[in-house]
């Protein structure tokens, strides 16, 4: 690790040589470029600076190794002249031997004339730009063909089968199913944290299209892997404003109800944009085997809103429809200087024991930032259908935590350890702004039912009927059997009362029916649409008792008061909603008042 003083910026090489190097170091470097020269520091520096002028500078640069030349070029075109060792190592997969001992290296290296205190001085940068080529941009390295297996990180290097999942279509179906589950009041969460209850997670795991990433049976030989998608969906809809908790039950917000009618890829795109700033969860909290996250009064970790945009920027560099390894994403992120910090105080984090299992800022990037990267991709980006994934069982997938104290009792550090490759799919390209539209934006609903003239709906393909469609039929129709529903005026009005209009039912039936909708059913739906829209709720009104018929006439016939109230029977006056204060003022003007009325409005 470099020991440069990053706060010091040198404008001239002479200043840098004088401040950074000892006389012995300067003598060793001078032997490489000067004939037998002076021994005094100032004179040595003067001769060295003179030797790095004009064509001689170009010759000296040519004497550097190829990797040293690349390092100088990176610093020259970095803007501030700083040499970023981490970025360089990530981009070139090589380490450069620089003077990191505060100028005390005495064996003489030509590179130490160019990069001093981790920087190329302003005057030398200006001269070098005349002949040094700008470094080529780093490019992501993709995988042409995915392997069938990967080698375990364990010493036995067991072959682990690689499973591939395309996510876009399933995510769109699952979003619709989750919204309808919530609309039916069937998603329960903790009132304090918003996290789904165990029963909700179990139920959702069984209903998700394609199931969760890992089957329950896969966890029998090790510690429980736990849910991923089934946990994520209730969190996602809350974090993106589609639902909110009322007590311990999720309810759709206005945005959530609107999403049921909208183009679902558009909803996914909006969700991903909002996810960057959500505060409902720090994804790192899902790495349960790393303890101490809530220490320092909850300030041990940085804000997730500072990390998410950087990961999204990395994803934005990926070419759609190209598989890339997670390790390559790590490398590219560092190469581009897009690294983020998860922990303010890494020493507060630990595995197993708070005293012996402490982590720190050095050498634990894979355990802290790397694991955050995995959970962000696997639990949220993949669940929302932005990336296709290739993954294996987490046991043996990553051995980077094996040297940590207390890790011997862990089968894996996180349930996300098995994620190995990702691919930006068309939905992801649309959500990340790489494409103007999602080419499969219209979800093709299978023709799985037949609508009969007697208002019955017969399921013609039971296996193809999605769970979301079953929920919709349950809400808008009367279920007779598992393959038969019946529409009635009462079922339609009840659904309309709960937010699903008859016109929406008609759109659903047209999309899913293998035959045209009978006119009798269309008539029923149109009639229900009229009956559900003729009456409008205008708000609560106040009822005033008046025993004097003459006073009732005085008030209800008054030029001003008559606009704010009306009679109700022989003894009552109804004050119209929203008119209460104006009514009281006008009533006072004619010499009357209503005791305690002011307290009720």
CORBELWO-V866055 format. One record per pair of residues at least 4 apart in sequence whose ideal C-beta (glycine too) atoms are under 8 Angstrom apart, sorted by the first residue. I is the first residue (numbers start at 1). J is the second residue. D is the distance in whole Angstrom. If there is no record, write none. Layout:
# CORBELWO-V866055
I J D
I J D
This chain:
# CORBELWO-V866055
1 100 8
1 362 7
2 85 5
2 98 7
2 100 5
2 118 6
3 100 5
3 101 7
3 102 6
4 100 7
4 117 5
4 118 4
4 119 8
5 102 8
5 117 6
6 82 8
6 118 7
8 19 7
8 117 6
9 80 7
9 81 8
9 119 7
10 15 5
10 16 4
10 19 7
10 116 7
10 117 7
10 119 7
10 121 5
10 122 7
11 15 7
11 121 6
11 122 5
11 123 7
12 16 7
12 121 6
12 122 7
12 123 5
13 17 6
13 49 6
13 52 7
13 116 7
13 121 5
13 123 6
13 124 5
14 18 6
14 45 6
14 46 8
14 49 5
15 19 6
15 121 7
16 20 6
16 116 4
16 117 6
16 119 8
16 121 5
17 21 6
17 26 7
17 45 5
17 48 6
17 49 7
17 116 7
18 41 7
18 42 8
18 45 6
19 117 8
20 102 7
20 103 4
20 116 5
20 117 5
21 25 4
21 26 5
21 29 7
21 99 8
21 103 4
21 112 8
21 116 8
22 26 7
22 103 6
22 104 6
22 106 8
23 27 6
23 39 8
23 41 5
23 44 7
24 28 7
24 104 8
24 106 5
25 29 7
25 99 7
25 103 6
25 104 6
25 105 6
25 106 6
25 112 8
26 30 6
26 41 6
26 44 5
26 45 7
26 48 7
27 31 7
27 39 7
27 44 7
28 32 8
28 105 8
28 106 5
28 107 6
28 108 3
29 33 7
29 48 7
29 108 5
29 109 7
29 110 7
29 112 6
29 113 6
30 34 5
30 37 6
30 44 5
30 47 7
30 48 6
31 108 6
32 108 6
32 109 8
32 110 5
32 113 8
33 48 7
33 51 5
33 52 8
33 60 6
33 110 7
33 113 7
34 47 5
34 48 7
34 51 6
37 43 7
37 44 6
37 47 5
38 43 4
38 44 6
38 47 6
39 43 8
39 44 7
40 44 7
41 45 6
42 46 6
43 47 6
44 48 6
45 49 6
46 50 6
47 51 6
48 52 7
48 113 7
49 53 8
51 56 6
51 60 8
52 56 7
52 57 5
52 60 6
52 113 7
52 124 7
52 127 8
53 57 6
53 127 8
54 58 8
55 59 6
56 60 6
57 61 6
57 124 8
57 127 6
57 128 7
58 62 7
58 131 5
59 63 7
60 64 8
60 110 7
60 113 7
61 69 7
61 72 7
61 114 7
61 128 7
61 131 8
61 132 7
63 110 6
64 68 4
64 69 5
64 72 7
64 110 6
64 111 6
64 114 7
65 69 7
66 70 7
67 71 7
67 92 7
67 94 5
67 96 6
68 72 7
68 96 7
68 110 8
68 111 5
68 114 8
69 73 6
69 132 8
70 74 6
70 88 8
70 92 6
70 135 7
71 75 7
71 83 6
71 88 6
71 96 5
71 111 7
71 115 7
72 76 6
72 111 8
72 114 5
72 115 7
72 120 6
72 128 7
72 132 7
73 77 6
73 132 5
73 133 7
73 134 7
73 135 5
74 78 6
74 83 7
74 84 8
74 87 8
74 88 6
74 91 8
74 135 5
75 81 6
75 82 6
75 83 4
75 115 6
75 119 7
75 120 4
75 125 8
76 81 7
76 120 6
76 125 5
76 128 5
76 129 6
76 132 6
77 129 8
77 134 5
77 135 6
78 82 6
78 83 7
78 84 7
80 119 8
81 119 5
81 120 5
81 121 7
81 122 6
81 125 5
82 118 6
82 119 5
83 88 7
83 98 8
83 115 5
83 118 5
83 119 6
83 120 7
84 88 6
84 337 7
85 89 6
85 96 7
85 98 8
85 118 8
86 90 6
86 334 6
86 339 7
87 91 6
87 334 6
87 335 6
87 336 7
87 337 5
88 92 6
88 94 8
88 96 6
89 93 7
89 94 7
89 95 6
89 334 8
90 331 5
90 332 7
90 333 8
90 334 4
90 335 4
91 138 5
91 335 4
93 331 8
96 111 7
97 109 7
97 111 8
98 109 8
98 111 6
98 112 7
98 115 6
98 118 8
99 103 6
99 104 8
99 105 4
99 109 7
99 112 5
99 116 8
101 105 5
103 117 8
105 109 7
105 112 7
108 112 8
110 114 8
111 115 6
112 116 7
114 120 6
114 124 7
115 119 7
115 120 6
116 120 8
116 121 7
120 124 5
120 125 5
120 128 7
121 125 7
122 126 7
123 127 7
124 128 6
125 129 6
128 132 5
138 332 7
138 335 5
138 336 7
140 317 6
140 318 6
140 319 7
140 322 8
140 324 6
140 328 7
140 329 8
140 332 5
141 324 7
141 328 5
142 319 7
142 322 4
142 323 6
142 324 5
142 328 8
143 322 8
143 323 4
143 324 7
143 325 6
143 421 6
146 162 6
146 164 7
146 323 6
146 390 5
146 421 6
147 162 6
148 161 7
148 162 6
149 159 4
149 160 6
149 161 5
149 162 6
149 392 8
150 159 8
150 160 5
150 162 6
150 392 6
150 397 8
150 420 6
151 157 5
151 158 7
151 159 6
151 160 7
152 156 7
152 157 6
152 158 4
152 159 7
152 160 5
152 396 4
152 397 7
153 396 6
153 397 6
153 398 5
153 399 3
153 400 7
154 158 6
154 396 5
154 399 6
158 396 6
160 392 4
160 393 6
160 396 6
160 397 7
160 418 8
161 392 6
162 390 5
162 391 7
162 392 5
162 420 6
162 421 8
163 390 7
163 391 6
163 392 7
164 388 7
164 389 7
164 390 5
165 170 8
165 210 7
165 213 7
165 382 8
165 388 6
165 389 5
165 390 8
165 391 8
166 170 8
166 388 5
166 425 7
167 171 5
167 382 5
167 383 8
167 385 4
167 386 8
167 387 7
167 388 6
167 389 7
167 425 7
167 427 8
168 172 7
168 385 4
168 388 8
168 425 5
168 426 6
168 427 4
168 428 8
168 440 7
169 173 7
169 209 8
169 385 8
169 440 8
169 443 8
170 174 6
170 208 8
170 209 4
170 210 5
170 385 7
171 175 6
171 268 7
171 383 7
171 384 6
171 385 3
171 427 7
172 176 7
172 264 5
172 265 7
172 268 7
172 385 6
172 427 8
172 443 6
173 177 6
173 209 5
173 443 8
173 466 6
173 468 6
174 178 6
174 208 5
174 209 6
174 229 7
174 233 7
174 383 8
175 179 6
175 233 8
175 259 8
175 264 6
175 267 7
175 268 7
175 384 8
176 180 6
176 260 8
176 264 6
176 466 8
176 468 4
177 181 6
177 207 6
177 208 8
177 209 7
177 466 7
177 467 5
177 468 4
177 471 7
178 182 6
178 187 7
178 204 7
178 233 5
178 234 8
178 237 6
179 183 6
179 237 7
179 242 7
179 243 8
179 252 7
179 256 6
179 259 6
179 260 6
180 184 6
180 260 7
180 468 5
180 471 4
180 472 6
180 475 7
181 186 5
181 187 5
181 204 7
181 207 8
181 471 7
182 186 7
182 187 5
182 237 7
182 243 5
182 250 5
182 251 7
182 252 5
182 256 7
183 252 6
183 256 8
183 257 8
183 260 7
183 471 8
183 475 7
183 498 8
183 499 7
183 500 8
184 471 6
184 474 7
184 475 6
185 249 6
185 251 7
186 200 8
186 203 7
187 196 7
187 200 5
187 204 8
187 234 6
187 243 8
187 249 7
187 250 4
188 196 7
188 197 5
188 199 7
188 200 5
188 248 5
188 249 6
188 250 8
189 193 8
189 194 5
189 195 6
189 196 5
189 197 6
189 200 7
189 234 6
189 238 8
189 245 5
189 248 6
189 249 8
189 250 6
190 194 6
190 195 5
190 196 8
190 197 7
190 248 7
191 245 7
191 247 6
191 248 5
194 234 8
194 235 7
194 238 5
194 245 6
194 280 5
194 281 8
195 231 7
195 234 7
195 235 7
195 281 8
196 200 4
196 201 5
196 204 7
196 230 7
196 231 6
196 234 4
196 235 7
197 201 7
197 248 7
198 202 6
199 203 6
200 204 6
200 234 7
201 205 6
201 227 5
201 230 5
201 231 6
202 206 7
202 230 8
203 207 6
204 208 6
204 227 8
204 229 8
204 230 4
204 233 6
204 234 8
205 211 7
205 212 5
205 216 8
205 227 6
205 229 8
205 230 4
206 211 8
207 467 5
208 212 6
208 229 6
208 230 6
208 233 8
209 466 7
209 467 7
211 215 7
212 227 6
212 228 6
212 229 5
212 230 5
213 228 5
213 229 7
213 378 7
213 382 8
213 389 8
213 391 7
214 218 5
214 219 7
214 225 5
214 228 7
214 393 7
214 415 8
216 220 8
218 225 7
218 393 6
219 223 7
219 224 5
219 225 4
219 226 8
221 395 8
222 395 5
222 411 4
222 412 7
223 410 7
223 411 5
223 412 8
225 394 7
225 415 5
226 231 8
226 415 5
227 231 4
228 232 6
228 378 6
228 379 5
228 383 7
228 415 7
228 416 8
229 233 6
229 379 8
229 383 5
231 235 7
231 286 8
231 379 7
232 236 6
232 379 5
232 380 6
232 383 4
233 237 7
233 383 7
234 238 7
234 243 8
234 250 6
235 239 6
235 280 6
235 281 5
236 240 6
236 242 8
236 271 6
236 275 7
236 380 7
236 383 7
236 384 7
237 242 4
237 243 4
237 250 7
237 256 7
238 242 8
238 243 6
238 244 6
238 245 7
238 250 7
238 280 5
239 274 7
239 275 6
239 278 3
239 279 8
239 280 4
239 281 7
240 270 7
240 271 4
240 274 4
240 275 6
240 278 7
241 253 6
241 255 5
241 256 8
241 274 6
242 252 7
242 253 6
242 255 6
242 256 4
242 259 6
242 267 8
242 271 7
243 250 5
243 251 6
243 252 5
243 253 6
243 256 5
244 250 7
244 251 6
244 253 6
245 249 7
245 250 6
245 251 8
246 250 8
246 251 5
252 256 3
252 257 5
252 260 8
252 499 8
253 257 7
254 258 6
255 259 6
256 260 7
257 261 8
257 499 6
258 262 6
259 264 8
259 267 5
260 500 8
260 504 8
261 504 7
262 266 6
262 267 6
263 267 7
263 441 6
263 442 8
264 268 6
264 443 6
265 269 6
265 427 6
265 430 6
265 431 8
265 438 4
265 440 8
265 441 5
266 270 7
266 441 8
267 271 6
268 272 7
268 384 6
268 385 6
268 386 8
268 427 6
268 431 6
269 273 7
269 430 6
269 431 4
270 274 6
271 275 6
271 384 6
272 276 8
272 381 8
272 384 6
272 386 7
272 431 5
272 432 7
273 431 8
274 278 6
275 308 7
275 380 7
275 384 8
276 305 6
276 308 5
276 309 6
276 312 7
277 305 5
277 308 8
279 305 8
281 285 6
281 286 8
281 304 8
282 293 8
282 301 6
282 304 5
283 304 6
283 372 6
283 375 5
283 376 5
283 379 7
283 380 7
284 290 8
284 293 7
284 301 6
284 304 7
284 342 6
284 368 8
284 371 7
284 372 5
284 375 7
285 293 6
286 375 5
286 379 6
286 414 7
286 415 8
286 416 8
287 371 5
287 372 7
287 375 6
287 413 7
287 414 5
287 416 8
288 414 8
289 351 6
289 410 6
289 413 5
289 414 7
290 349 6
290 350 7
290 351 6
290 359 7
290 367 7
290 368 7
290 371 7
290 413 7
291 349 7
291 350 5
291 351 7
291 352 8
291 354 7
292 300 6
292 348 5
292 349 5
292 350 5
292 354 6
293 300 6
293 301 6
293 349 7
294 298 5
294 300 7
295 300 5
295 345 8
295 348 4
296 300 5
296 344 7
296 345 6
296 348 6
299 344 6
299 345 8
300 343 6
300 344 6
300 345 5
300 348 4
300 349 7
301 342 6
301 343 6
301 344 7
302 306 6
302 307 7
302 340 8
302 341 5
302 342 6
302 343 7
302 344 6
303 307 8
304 308 6
305 309 8
306 310 8
306 340 7
306 341 8
307 311 7
307 340 4
307 341 8
307 342 7
307 372 7
307 376 8
308 312 6
308 376 7
309 313 6
310 314 7
310 333 7
310 338 5
310 339 8
310 340 5
311 315 7
311 333 8
311 340 8
311 373 6
311 376 6
311 377 8
312 316 6
312 432 7
313 317 7
313 336 8
313 338 6
314 318 8
314 329 6
314 332 7
314 333 5
314 336 7
314 338 6
315 381 7
315 386 8
315 387 8
315 424 7
315 428 8
315 432 6
316 432 6
316 433 7
316 434 7
317 332 7
317 336 7
318 322 7
318 324 6
318 329 8
318 422 8
318 424 5
319 424 7
320 423 8
320 424 5
320 425 7
320 426 7
320 428 7
320 429 4
320 434 6
320 435 7
321 423 7
321 424 7
321 425 7
321 426 8
322 423 6
322 424 7
323 390 7
323 421 5
323 422 7
323 423 5
324 328 5
324 329 6
324 421 7
324 422 6
324 423 7
325 329 7
325 420 6
325 421 5
326 330 7
326 373 7
326 374 7
326 377 8
326 419 6
326 420 6
326 421 7
326 422 7
327 331 6
328 332 6
329 333 6
329 373 7
329 422 7
330 334 7
330 366 8
330 370 6
330 373 7
331 335 6
332 336 6
333 338 5
333 339 6
333 373 8
334 338 8
334 339 6
339 365 8
339 369 7
340 369 6
341 369 7
342 368 5
342 369 5
342 372 5
343 348 7
343 349 6
343 359 8
343 361 8
343 368 6
345 349 8
346 359 5
346 360 5
346 361 5
346 364 7
346 368 6
347 358 6
347 359 7
347 360 5
347 361 8
349 358 7
349 359 5
349 368 7
350 354 5
350 355 8
350 357 4
350 358 5
350 359 6
350 406 8
351 357 4
351 359 7
351 367 8
351 401 7
351 404 5
351 405 7
351 406 5
351 407 6
351 410 8
351 413 8
352 356 7
352 357 4
352 404 7
352 405 6
352 406 2
352 407 7
352 409 7
353 357 4
353 405 6
353 406 5
354 358 7
356 405 4
356 406 7
357 404 6
357 405 4
357 406 4
357 407 8
359 364 5
359 367 6
359 368 6
359 404 7
360 364 6
364 368 5
365 369 5
365 370 6
366 370 4
366 371 7
366 398 8
366 400 5
367 371 6
367 400 6
367 401 6
367 404 7
367 413 7
368 372 7
369 373 6
370 374 7
370 400 8
371 375 7
371 413 7
371 414 5
371 416 7
372 376 6
373 377 6
374 378 6
374 414 7
374 416 4
374 417 7
374 419 5
375 379 5
375 380 8
375 414 7
375 416 5
376 380 6
376 381 7
377 381 5
377 382 6
377 387 6
377 389 8
377 416 8
377 419 6
377 422 6
378 382 5
378 389 7
378 391 7
378 416 5
378 419 5
379 383 6
379 416 7
380 384 6
381 386 5
381 387 5
381 422 8
381 428 7
382 386 7
382 387 5
382 388 8
382 389 5
382 422 8
384 431 8
385 425 7
385 427 5
385 428 7
386 424 7
386 425 7
386 427 6
386 428 3
386 431 5
386 432 7
387 422 4
387 423 6
387 424 6
387 425 7
387 428 5
388 422 7
388 423 4
388 425 5
389 419 6
389 421 7
389 422 6
389 423 8
390 420 5
390 421 4
390 422 8
390 423 8
391 418 4
391 419 5
391 420 6
391 421 8
392 397 6
392 418 4
392 420 6
393 397 7
393 418 6
394 398 8
394 411 8
394 412 4
394 414 7
394 415 6
394 416 7
394 417 4
394 418 4
395 411 5
395 412 5
396 412 8
397 412 7
397 417 4
397 418 5
397 420 7
398 412 7
398 413 7
398 417 5
400 413 8
401 407 5
401 410 7
401 413 4
402 407 6
402 408 8
403 407 8
406 410 8
407 413 7
412 417 5
412 418 8
413 417 6
424 428 4
424 429 6
424 432 7
424 434 7
425 429 7
426 430 7
426 435 7
426 438 6
426 439 6
426 440 6
427 431 6
427 438 6
427 440 8
428 432 6
428 434 8
429 434 4
429 435 4
430 434 7
430 435 5
430 436 8
430 437 6
430 438 4
430 441 8
435 439 8
437 441 6
445 469 8
445 508 8
445 511 4
445 512 5
446 461 7
446 464 4
446 465 8
446 466 8
446 512 7
447 460 8
447 461 8
447 512 6
447 513 7
447 514 4
448 459 6
448 460 6
448 461 4
448 462 8
448 464 5
448 465 5
448 469 7
448 512 6
448 514 8
449 457 5
449 458 6
449 459 5
449 460 6
449 465 7
449 509 8
449 512 5
449 513 6
449 514 7
450 457 7
450 458 5
450 460 5
450 513 6
450 514 6
450 515 5
451 456 8
451 457 6
451 509 6
451 513 5
451 515 7
451 517 5
451 518 6
451 521 6
452 456 5
452 457 7
452 458 6
452 518 7
453 518 4
453 519 8
453 520 5
453 521 7
454 520 8
455 486 6
455 487 5
455 488 7
455 520 7
455 521 6
455 524 6
456 480 8
456 484 6
456 485 7
456 486 5
456 487 8
457 473 7
457 477 6
457 484 7
457 485 4
457 486 7
457 487 7
457 509 7
458 483 7
458 484 6
459 465 6
459 482 8
459 483 4
459 484 7
460 514 6
461 465 7
462 482 7
462 483 6
465 469 5
465 470 6
466 470 7
467 471 7
468 472 7
469 473 6
469 508 8
469 512 7
470 474 6
471 475 6
472 476 6
472 500 8
472 508 6
473 477 5
473 479 7
473 485 5
474 479 6
474 485 8
475 495 5
475 498 7
475 500 6
476 487 7
476 491 6
476 492 7
476 495 4
476 500 6
476 505 5
476 508 8
477 485 4
477 486 6
477 487 5
477 488 8
477 491 5
478 485 7
478 486 5
478 487 8
478 488 6
478 491 5
479 484 8
479 485 5
480 484 4
480 485 6
480 486 6
486 491 8
487 491 6
487 492 7
487 505 8
487 521 7
487 524 6
487 525 8
488 492 7
489 493 6
489 524 7
489 527 7
489 528 6
489 531 7
490 494 6
491 495 6
492 496 6
492 502 5
492 505 7
492 524 7
492 525 7
492 528 4
492 532 7
493 497 6
493 528 6
493 531 7
493 532 6
494 498 7
495 499 8
495 500 4
495 502 8
495 505 7
496 500 7
496 501 6
496 502 6
496 528 7
496 532 4
497 532 8
500 504 5
500 505 7
501 505 8
501 529 7
501 532 7
502 506 7
502 525 5
502 526 7
502 528 4
502 529 4
502 532 6
503 507 7
503 525 7
503 529 6
504 508 6
505 509 6
505 525 6
506 510 6
506 517 7
506 522 7
506 525 5
507 511 6
508 512 6
509 513 5
509 517 6
509 521 7
510 517 6
513 517 6
517 521 5
517 522 6
518 522 7
519 523 6
520 524 7
521 525 6
522 526 6
523 527 6
524 528 6
525 529 6
526 530 7
527 531 6
528 532 6
529 533 6
530 534 6
538 577 6
539 577 3
539 578 7
540 577 6
541 574 5
541 575 6
541 576 6
541 577 5
542 574 7
542 575 4
542 580 6
542 597 7
542 600 7
542 601 7
543 568 7
543 572 6
543 573 8
543 574 6
543 575 8
544 572 7
544 573 4
544 574 8
544 575 7
544 594 6
544 597 7
545 571 6
545 572 6
546 551 6
546 552 5
546 555 8
546 571 6
546 572 7
546 573 6
547 571 6
548 552 7
549 553 7
549 570 7
550 554 6
551 555 6
551 592 7
552 556 6
552 567 6
552 571 8
552 573 6
553 557 6
554 558 6
554 590 7
555 561 5
555 565 7
555 573 6
555 587 7
555 590 8
555 592 8
556 561 7
556 562 6
556 565 6
556 566 7
556 567 5
556 573 7
557 562 6
558 562 6
558 586 7
558 590 6
560 564 7
560 586 5
560 589 8
561 565 6
561 583 7
561 586 5
561 587 7
561 590 7
563 579 8
564 575 6
564 576 6
564 579 4
564 582 6
564 583 4
564 586 7
565 573 5
565 574 6
565 575 5
565 576 6
565 579 7
565 583 6
566 573 7
566 574 5
566 576 7
567 572 7
567 573 6
567 574 8
568 572 4
568 573 7
568 574 5
575 579 6
575 580 6
575 583 5
579 583 5
580 584 7
580 597 8
580 601 4
581 585 7
581 601 7
582 586 6
583 587 6
584 588 6
584 593 7
584 594 7
584 597 6
584 598 7
585 589 7
586 590 7
587 592 5
587 593 6
587 594 7
588 592 7
588 593 6
593 597 8
596 600 7
597 601 7
